[in-house]
Amino acid sequence: MKYTDIEALVKKMNIDTAKGAVDKRVQEIVVRLVTDLFKAIEDLDLTQSEVWKGLEYLTDAGQANELGLLAAGLGLEHFLDLRADEADAQAGVIGGTPRTIEGPLYVAGAPETVGFARMDDGSESDTVDTLFVEGLVRDTEGNIIEGAKVEIWHANSLGNYSFFDKSQSDFNLRRTIFTDTNGQYVAQTTMPVGYGCPPEGTTQALLNKLGRHGNRPSHIHYFVSSPGYRKLTTQFNLEGDEYLWDDFAFATRDGLVATAVDVTDSTAIETRGLNKPFKQINFDVVLVKDTANAPTTEIERRRA
């Protein structure tokens, strides 16, 4: 079928048949996506069986709650970040800590503190290294931002996240820390580990077909926000991880690689209230002031 015939067919089915009120934006998006899909079916000569198998896959992925994971694995979420970077540049928005993907595992409502929070529930203290993550939140002119909201979340030593993993306590490894008068936040937690897609899941099944792995490097997620500043969605990945620059979700970016330093000094250990060595990461955040012409950084999506 010719492209012109496909375009006319889609218009006839989805525009000319409209009888009631029309959401013009939804109509525009549906017509474009359906047209492109029909053209792809024609170009690739997809069989009916292949089309139905594709629909069955999407159904299975939805039922497994893996569509968010699939969006990361196919690079959709990274692509949206790249588009956002371009939009910022065109609007004259420059500087600040780089953005990167949110992923599908944020949970709202984590306990809030000022300055310091212990994120872990102690269940892995004997098997995983203690980690202190700390940093300053500043603006692009170097001024500290007091009261900035720093939301942090990461996986346990098995690569699982609380809430989704019912064996963990509520909000384990999830905290919200407001920066103190010095613009500082400090989080006591455990060392995160890299993890992979569920091996029998729908996302890994597709990645297998593409000859790709489904692994992520060790990382910690952040939302950072403050009135008058653009909300930052980011994460850092850990130096030395074998998947640092081979992240299946394409989230590793320059400026978002952190190094965990071993601290063995007895005075430093005692100061932290510990009885054994620990690891430390410094991760400063730079927020950009909001302006009227800047694209929004608030993303509407379903979250837990």
Secondary structure, DSSP 8 states (H G I E B T S, - for coil): --HHHHHHHHHHHHTTT--S---HHHHHHHHHHHHHHHHHHHHHT--HHHHHHHHHHHHHHHHTT-HHHHHHHTTHHHHHHHHHHHHHHHTT---SS------S---S---EEESEEE-S-STTTTTS-EEEEEEEEEETTS-B-TT-EEEEE---TTS--BTTBTTS-TTTTEEEEE--TTSEEEEEEE----EE--TTSHHHHHHHHTT---EE-SEEEEEEE-TTB--EEEEEEETT-TTTT--TT----TT-EE--EEE--HHHHHHTT-SS-EEEEE--EEE-B--TTS----------
